[in-house]
Amino acid sequence: MKITLNEKETKDEIKFPCLMQGEDGSVVFFITNKWGTVIHTNVDGKKRLGDNSVYWDMSKFKIFKGSITLEND
């Protein structure tokens, strides 16, 4: 028996603005390539809510496909 896998790396096209998730679980709202603001982070993470940068390393993020709800307490 012969089995051949033809795997293709599927890469989602990034359309800005968009939400992306970092390797550490943080979610950043990106306005353009490398420019974004942290809108979700875990307590132990290095990033803080509201941190903004124009130098994010995009290779450390993937497109966030979930949803986020913002509301006042």
N, C-alpha and C positions, 0 to 999 in steps of 0.2 A: 504494500500500500504506500502511496506517495501523497503527502499532504504539503501543500505550499501556501504559505500565508503571504499576502500582498498588503502589508500594512502601510498606510499613508498617515503621515503626521498631519492631523487636522489642526489648523491654526485659525482661531477666530479672528476676523478682521476687527481691529479696534476702531470704533467710531466715537469720537469725542463730542460732547462730554459723556463720561461713563463712570460706573463704579467698578473698582478692581480690588481684589483681595490679595494681601501680601502673604508671604510664606509664614508669617507669625500670626495670621488670622485677622489682622487689622483690615479695615475697609477704607479705601481712599476714594474720594470723589475727584476724578481727574477732569480738568477743564481742557487741557491740551497734553501732548506728549511731555512727560516729566513734571508737569505742573498740577499739583493737587493738594487737597486738604483731608486730613484724617477725620472720618465721621464715626468710626467705631474702632475700639481697641480693647484688648483684655487688660486687666489690672497689672499683670506681670510684664506686659510688653514695654519696649523702649519708646514706642511712639505714644504721644499724648493726644487726647481728643482736641481737635482744632489745630494741631501742628500743620503748617503749610510749607511747601517747598516747590521750587522749580527745578530741583535736581534729583527727583526720585529715580532709582535704578529700576527701569521698567522690566528688566529680566526677572525681577523678584516678585512680579505680580501676574495674576491671571484675571480674566474677565469674571466679575461676580455675577452669577446668574440667578441669585435669589432676590428677595425684596427687603427693604428696610422701611420701617415706619417711624417717623419722628413725631413726638407729641409732648406737650407739657404735662407735668405731674398734676 
